[in-house]
């Protein structure tokens, strides 16, 4: 259920089948993911988490992420997206630094009674939004703010997936997020992880759910989108700053993934 005037979207899905996000993506709003049952594996930015029932995942706006199922079973979850501007008063009361800290927490573990409270909040939010009764806006904002406050006060950051190869893959992903403007090949990344190229490629895919080149390209495209939107740099300058070999190649890649040219994206 999407309420454009309120700037809040909530969706509940229950599936008996494995469903993986078709590609890595980002949203223009912040996202809360609450797992009710089953298992999901999240790759957020450069970190991989195994998400269990009662865990809450915080995904900041424009943060690249992808979810897959580590086991061939179904799952049930809530997803809630919200525009930051709708809770600006809450952020001011909370303190900008505390809200920004919450956005960096990744996956949170919660005491059982707090997870149940958040579940009830999300259930009520799902029921409330379609009704558009008197005070619906105030009720919806109250429920969302309670979820965020519970996450901040009672949540503890969950450890990412560990293991020698997992740590190395995540270290490479972290390097890419910081150094995407540099030329980076699969062999470079494999050497950084002290792995043979084919093995590294398979390990990266199995851990994150998508290919090394896809992650590198999406990271560069996300940076390019921000520059197209927020600067007056030329397409050629943006291509160079984001690690693309030429403006023409950048244009081809951007059009293939985004469906429009960089110039059209900027104009729209």
C-alpha positions as CSV (number, residue, x, y, z in Angstrom):
1,X,0.0,0.0,0.0
2,X,1.5,3.3,-1.2
3,X,0.3,6.6,0.2
4,X,2.0,9.2,-1.9
5,X,0.6,12.2,0.0
6,X,2.0,10.7,3.3
7,X,5.2,9.5,1.8
8,X,4.9,6.0,3.3
9,X,4.7,2.6,1.6
10,X,4.1,-0.7,3.3
11,X,3.9,-4.2,1.8
12,X,3.6,-7.6,3.2
13,X,4.6,-10.7,1.2
14,X,4.2,-14.3,2.1
15,X,5.7,-16.8,-0.3
16,X,6.2,-20.6,-0.3
17,X,8.8,-20.3,-3.0
18,X,12.3,-18.9,-3.2
19,X,12.3,-15.4,-4.6
20,X,15.5,-13.4,-5.3
21,X,15.6,-9.7,-6.1
22,X,16.2,-9.6,-9.9
23,X,19.1,-7.2,-9.5
24,X,20.9,-4.9,-7.2
25,X,19.0,-1.7,-6.7
26,X,18.5,1.4,-4.5
27,X,15.4,3.5,-3.5
28,X,14.8,7.2,-3.3
29,X,13.4,6.6,0.2
30,X,14.6,4.9,3.3
31,X,13.5,1.3,3.8
32,X,12.7,-1.0,6.7
33,X,12.7,-4.7,6.2
34,X,11.2,-6.9,8.9
35,X,11.4,-10.7,8.5
36,X,8.4,-12.6,10.0
37,X,9.4,-16.1,9.0
38,X,11.9,-18.0,6.9
39,X,15.4,-16.7,6.0
40,X,16.9,-14.0,3.8
41,X,20.4,-13.0,3.0
42,X,21.0,-9.3,2.5
43,X,23.9,-7.6,0.7
44,X,23.8,-4.0,1.7
45,X,26.4,-1.7,0.3
46,X,29.4,-3.9,0.9
47,X,28.2,-6.1,3.8
48,X,26.4,-9.4,3.9
49,X,23.9,-10.4,6.6
50,X,21.9,-13.6,7.2
51,X,18.5,-12.2,8.3
52,X,16.4,-14.3,10.7
53,X,12.8,-13.9,11.9
54,X,12.5,-10.9,14.2
55,X,15.5,-9.1,12.6
56,X,15.0,-5.6,11.3
57,X,17.1,-4.4,8.3
58,X,17.6,-0.6,7.8
59,X,18.4,0.4,4.3
60,X,19.2,4.2,3.7
61,X,17.9,5.9,0.6
62,X,20.1,5.4,-2.5
63,X,22.0,2.5,-0.8
64,X,22.6,-0.4,-3.1
65,X,21.2,-3.7,-1.8
66,X,20.0,-7.1,-2.8
67,X,18.2,-9.9,-1.0
68,X,18.3,-13.6,-1.8
69,X,17.2,-16.8,-0.1
70,X,20.1,-18.9,1.3
71,X,17.8,-21.9,1.6
72,X,15.2,-23.3,-0.9
73,X,12.2,-22.3,1.3
74,X,9.6,-19.5,1.4
75,X,9.5,-16.6,3.8
76,X,7.2,-13.8,5.0
77,X,8.2,-10.2,5.5
78,X,7.1,-6.6,5.8
79,X,8.8,-3.8,3.8
80,X,8.2,-0.2,4.7
81,X,9.6,2.7,2.7
82,X,9.3,6.3,3.9
83,X,10.4,9.7,2.8
84,X,12.6,11.4,5.4
85,X,10.9,14.7,5.0
86,X,7.7,13.2,6.5
87,X,9.5,12.6,9.8
88,X,11.6,15.7,9.9
89,X,10.1,16.9,13.2
90,X,10.8,13.4,14.8
91,X,14.4,13.6,13.5
92,X,14.9,17.0,15.0
93,X,13.6,15.8,18.4
94,X,15.7,12.6,18.2
95,X,18.9,14.4,17.1
96,X,20.3,14.2,13.6
97,X,23.3,12.2,14.7
98,X,21.2,9.5,16.3
99,X,19.0,9.1,13.2
100,X,22.1,8.9,11.0
101,X,23.6,6.3,13.3
102,X,20.4,4.2,12.9
103,X,20.7,4.4,9.1
104,X,24.2,2.8,9.3
105,X,23.2,-0.2,11.5
106,X,22.5,-2.6,8.7
107,X,20.7,-5.6,10.3
108,X,19.5,-5.3,13.9
109,X,18.7,-8.0,16.4
110,X,15.9,-7.2,18.8
111,X,14.6,-8.6,22.1
112,X,11.6,-10.9,21.5
113,X,9.1,-8.5,23.0
114,X,10.4,-5.6,21.0
115,X,10.3,-7.6,17.8
116,X,6.6,-8.4,18.6
117,X,5.9,-4.8,19.3
118,X,7.4,-3.7,15.9
119,X,5.4,-6.5,14.2
120,X,2.2,-5.1,15.7
121,X,3.1,-1.6,14.7
122,X,3.6,-2.7,11.1
123,X,0.4,-4.7,11.1
124,X,-1.6,-1.7,12.3
125,X,0.2,0.5,9.7
126,X,-0.8,-1.9,7.0
127,X,-4.4,-1.7,8.2
128,X,-4.5,2.0,8.7
129,X,-3.1,3.4,5.4
130,X,-5.9,2.1,3.1
131,X,-8.7,3.5,5.3
132,X,-7.8,7.2,5.0
133,X,-9.8,8.0,8.1
134,X,-9.6,11.1,10.2
135,X,-6.2,11.2,11.9
136,X,-4.8,8.5,9.6
137,X,-1.7,10.6,8.9
138,X,-1.0,11.1,12.6
139,X,-1.5,7.5,13.4
140,X,0.7,6.3,10.6
141,X,3.5,8.6,11.5
142,X,3.2,7.6,15.2
143,X,3.5,3.9,14.2
144,X,6.5,4.5,12.0
145,X,8.3,6.6,14.6
146,X,7.7,3.9,17.2
147,X,9.3,1.3,15.0
148,X,12.3,3.6,14.4
149,X,12.6,4.5,18.1
150,X,12.4,0.8,19.2
151,X,15.1,-0.1,16.6
152,X,17.4,2.7,17.9
153,X,16.9,2.0,21.7
154,X,16.7,-1.8,21.7
155,X,18.4,-3.0,18.5
156,X,21.9,-4.3,18.4
157,X,23.9,-4.5,15.2
158,X,24.1,-8.1,13.9
159,X,27.5,-9.4,12.9
160,X,28.0,-9.8,9.1
161,X,28.6,-13.3,7.7
162,X,32.1,-14.3,8.8
163,X,34.7,-16.7,7.5
164,X,38.0,-16.2,5.8
165,X,36.6,-16.1,2.2
166,X,33.5,-14.1,3.3
167,X,35.7,-11.5,5.0
168,X,37.8,-11.2,1.9
169,X,34.9,-10.8,-0.4
170,X,33.3,-8.1,1.8
171,X,36.7,-6.3,2.0
172,X,36.9,-6.2,-1.8
173,X,33.3,-4.9,-2.0
174,X,34.2,-2.2,0.6
175,X,37.2,-1.3,-1.5
176,X,35.0,-0.9,-4.6
177,X,32.6,1.5,-2.8
178,X,35.6,3.7,-1.9
179,X,37.7,3.3,-5.1
180,X,35.2,2.7,-8.0
181,X,36.8,5.6,-10.0
182,X,39.9,3.5,-10.4
183,X,40.4,0.8,-13.0
184,X,39.4,-2.5,-11.2
185,X,39.4,-5.8,-13.0
186,X,38.3,-9.2,-11.8
187,X,41.9,-10.3,-11.6
188,X,42.7,-7.2,-9.5
189,X,39.9,-8.1,-7.1
190,X,40.9,-11.8,-6.9
191,X,44.5,-10.9,-6.2
192,X,43.3,-8.5,-3.4
193,X,41.4,-11.4,-1.9
194,X,44.3,-13.8,-2.4
195,X,42.2,-16.1,-4.6
196,X,42.3,-17.5,-8.1
197,X,40.1,-15.5,-10.4
198,X,37.5,-18.2,-11.2
199,X,37.1,-19.2,-7.6
200,X,36.8,-15.6,-6.4
201,X,34.1,-14.9,-9.0
202,X,32.1,-18.0,-7.9
203,X,32.6,-17.1,-4.2
204,X,31.5,-13.5,-4.8
205,X,28.4,-14.7,-6.6
206,X,27.4,-17.3,-4.0
207,X,27.9,-14.9,-1.1
208,X,26.3,-11.8,-2.5
209,X,23.8,-13.2,-5.1
210,X,25.2,-11.4,-8.1
211,X,28.4,-11.1,-10.2
212,X,31.5,-9.1,-9.4
213,X,31.2,-7.0,-12.6
214,X,27.5,-6.3,-11.9
215,X,28.4,-4.9,-8.5
216,X,31.2,-2.8,-9.8
217,X,29.0,-1.4,-12.6
218,X,26.0,-0.7,-10.3
219,X,28.3,1.1,-7.8
220,X,29.6,3.3,-10.6
221,X,26.2,3.9,-12.0
222,X,24.8,5.0,-8.6
223,X,27.7,7.5,-8.3
224,X,27.0,8.7,-11.8
225,X,23.3,9.2,-11.0
226,X,24.1,11.5,-8.1
227,X,26.5,13.6,-10.2
228,X,23.9,13.9,-13.0
229,X,21.3,15.0,-10.5
230,X,23.4,17.3,-8.3
231,X,26.2,18.8,-10.5
232,X,26.7,20.5,-13.8
233,X,29.6,18.3,-14.8
234,X,29.6,17.1,-18.4
235,X,28.7,13.5,-19.2
236,X,32.4,13.0,-20.2
237,X,33.6,14.4,-16.8
238,X,31.1,12.2,-14.9
239,X,32.2,9.1,-16.9
240,X,35.8,9.8,-15.9
241,X,35.0,10.4,-12.3
242,X,33.0,7.2,-12.0
243,X,35.5,4.9,-13.6
244,X,34.1,4.4,-17.1
245,X,36.7,4.3,-19.9
246,X,34.9,6.8,-22.1
247,X,31.8,8.9,-22.4
248,X,30.4,6.7,-25.1
249,X,30.9,3.5,-23.1
250,X,29.3,5.2,-20.1
251,X,26.3,6.2,-22.2
252,X,25.8,2.7,-23.5
253,X,26.0,1.1,-20.0
254,X,23.8,3.7,-18.5
255,X,21.1,3.3,-21.2
256,X,21.3,-0.5,-20.9
257,X,20.7,-0.5,-17.1
258,X,18.5,2.6,-16.7
259,X,16.6,2.6,-19.9
260,X,17.5,6.2,-20.8
261,X,20.6,8.1,-21.8
262,X,22.5,10.1,-19.1
263,X,21.4,13.3,-20.8
264,X,17.7,12.2,-20.7
265,X,18.1,11.1,-17.1
266,X,19.4,14.6,-16.2
267,X,16.7,16.3,-18.1
268,X,13.9,14.3,-16.6
